[in-house]
Amino acid sequence: MEKFAKEKDLLHGFSSRAFGNMSFLRGERQKVIKNRLKFAKALGFNKNSVVQISLAHGVRIAKVNEA
């Protein structure tokens, strides 16, 4: 997390089961979207500027400048 703290203007977060299912692979699309929006709102994220990724175990980090 220290590396993330060095990035200017980077907001980041990790969800837990308290926000419901976040996976399109294992859930109904509309419920997943609702859960993701609930999570973004709880963290104060602008839903229109959120970049979502697929989970991958590893150490690679990608910087996204624009969608």
C-alpha positions in Angstrom: 0.0 0.0 0.0 3.0 2.3 0.5 3.5 2.5 -3.3 -0.1 3.5 -3.8 0.3 6.3 -1.2 3.0 7.9 -3.4 0.7 8.3 -6.4 -0.9 11.7 -6.6 -4.7 11.7 -6.9 -5.0 8.0 -6.6 -8.0 6.7 -4.7 -8.1 3.0 -4.2 -10.0 0.5 -2.1 -10.7 -3.2 -1.6 -14.1 -4.6 -1.0 -15.3 -7.2 1.4 -18.3 -9.5 1.5 -20.2 -6.8 3.3 -20.8 -5.1 -0.1 -22.1 -8.3 -1.7 -20.9 -10.1 -4.7 -18.7 -8.1 -7.0 -18.0 -10.8 -9.6 -19.7 -10.8 -13.0 -18.5 -14.4 -13.3 -20.6 -15.5 -10.3 -23.5 -13.1 -10.0 -26.4 -11.5 -11.8 -25.2 -8.5 -13.8 -27.7 -6.0 -12.3 -27.0 -7.1 -8.7 -23.2 -6.9 -9.3 -23.6 -3.4 -10.8 -25.7 -2.3 -7.8 -23.1 -3.7 -5.3 -20.2 -2.0 -7.1 -22.0 1.3 -7.1 -22.7 0.9 -3.4 -19.0 0.3 -2.8 -17.9 3.3 -4.9 -20.4 5.5 -3.0 -19.2 4.3 0.4 -15.6 5.3 -0.5 -16.6 8.6 -2.1 -15.6 7.6 -5.6 -17.1 9.2 -8.6 -18.8 6.3 -10.3 -18.0 7.8 -13.7 -14.2 7.8 -13.1 -13.8 4.3 -11.6 -11.6 1.8 -13.4 -12.4 -1.8 -12.6 -10.1 -4.7 -13.2 -10.3 -8.5 -13.1 -8.6 -10.1 -10.1 -5.1 -11.4 -10.9 -2.7 -12.7 -8.4 0.8 -11.3 -9.0 2.9 -8.2 -8.5 2.3 -6.3 -11.8 0.7 -2.8 -11.5 -0.8 -1.0 -14.4 -1.2 2.8 -14.4 -4.4 4.0 -16.2 -4.3 7.6 -17.4 -7.6 7.7 -19.2 -10.4 5.3 -20.2 
